[in-house]
Each structure stands twice: as structure tokens, then as C-alpha cells.
């Protein structure tokens, strides 16, 4: 969750970082004050560090919950 993501200036700043980000593969989408990113764990750490050094306030970053495979034993 990023502070001020509804502000066009902040959102533009985040898009600039994402578009110039030196990662092998990154997918992202915006929804209200959330930025959803899919990349490698190393890429995510670098992205968080880059956003923080560009004075973008990050409230928190979380991993998505994984779906557990259910198996039936008969």
C-alpha cells in the first residue's frame, strides 16, 4: 500500500520508476491505494528499495496468499 497513490503526481512518479525498473520481468496494476506487482523476490526487494529512495511512502508490502492444494484420501 502506497501513501498518496490517488494523487496524479505520486502515481506518475511510481509509473516512472516501474517503467524504468531494471528487472527481468515485472507486471503491475493499480487499484485505489494499492499497487499490485508480480516479479521475483529479489526484484520485489529492489523495487521497494527504489521506491523508498525516491521518497514514495510505502505503508506495507505483503505476499499474496497461496492456494493450498487439497487431496482426498479414500
N, C-alpha and C positions, 0 to 999 in steps of 0.2 A: 504494500500500500504506500502510495507516494503522496506527500502533502502538496496540495495546490494543483493537482493534475487536471482539475476542471478549468484552470486558468490557461488561456491560449499560449501565453509566453512560456510557462513551465512545460506545457505539453510539447511545444515546438522544440524546446531545449532537449527534452527527453528523446524526441524523434531524431534530432540531430545526432545525439550520442548513439542511438540504436543503428542508424543508417551508416555511420562511420565506424562501427564497432568491429575490431579485428578478430572476429570469431569465425570458425569454420562453417557454422550453420546456426542461425538464430531465427526463431519465429516469435512474433509478438502480436498482441492485440490489446486494445484499451476498453475498459468498461468503468464508467464513473471515476472513482479514485483508485482503481486497480489497474495495474499493468501485468498482463499475463505473458510470461516468457517461457519458451521451450528451447533449451540448449543443454550442453553438457554441464556437469557440476563445476568444472574448472572455469568454463565460460560464464556461468552464473556468478561465481565469486569475483571474477574480473569485472563483470558488468556492474555489480553492486558497488565495488570499489570505485569504478569510473564515475558512476552517477553521484556517489558521495563526494568525490573530489571536485565535481562540477557544481557543488552547492545545491544539490537536489536532496531534499529531506525524505528519507525512507522511514516509514513507521515500522514496518516489519516485512520480512520475506519468509515465505513458508513453502514447504514441499507439498505437492498435491497428494491427496490420499490415494493409495494404490488399491485397486480392486483385488480382493482375495479370491483365489480360485477355490470353489467348493467341490469336494469329491464325495460321492455317495458310496458307502461301503455296504454291500449286501451279504 
